[in-house]
Amino acid sequence: MNENLPKDPVMLLSFINLKLRDEFSSLEELCSTLNINRKELEETLKSSGFEYDQENNKFW
C-alpha cells in the first residue's frame, strides 16, 4: 500500500473517510488519484472490521 498512508487502522480509516467526504466522490477515484491499491486498502480496513459502503461513500 502507499507508504504515505497512516499505518494505524483507525487513523487510516479516519484519513480515508475524510478524503472521501471532502475530496472524492468514490473510492475508485480516491485510489486512482492517490495511487493507492484499492484491494490492499479494502483488505487492510476489513481486517480491522471496516467495510466500504458505496452508497454512503465511506467505510463503516
N, C-alpha and C positions, 0 to 999 in steps of 0.2 A: 504494500500500500504506500501511498505518498508519504515520504518521510517528514513532511512539514505538518502533518495532521497530529492532533493530540493522541498520545498513546493510551491514556486512561479512558476506558469505555464511556464513562459518564461525561467526561469533558468532550470526547468525540461526539457523543450524542448531542450535547448542547451546541457545539460548533456547527455540526451538520444541519440541525434543525433551525438554527439562526440563519444560516446561509439560504436554506430552503424558504424560510419565511420572508427574508428581506431582499434576496437577490435572484433566486432561481424558481422557475415555475414547475420544474420537475427534477427528479433525482437524476435522470438521464442527462439533462442539461448541466446540472452541477458537476457530475462526474466527467463529462466531456470537457467542460471549460477548465476545471481544476486538475485535469489529468489524473483522475482517481479511478482505480479499477472497481467498478460497481459491485461485481461479485464478491471481491475481497471485503469491501466496505460492508455489504449486507451480511456476510458471514461473520465478520468481527462483531457487529452490533447484535446479530442474532444470538451469538454465543453468550451475550450478556442479557438476553431476554427481550431485545428490542427488534421490532419488525417494521418495515416501511409500509405506510398506508398511502397508496397513490391518490385516493380520493381527497384526503386531507393534506397531502404533500408533506408528510412528516413521519418520523419514526416514533413509535409508542413503546 
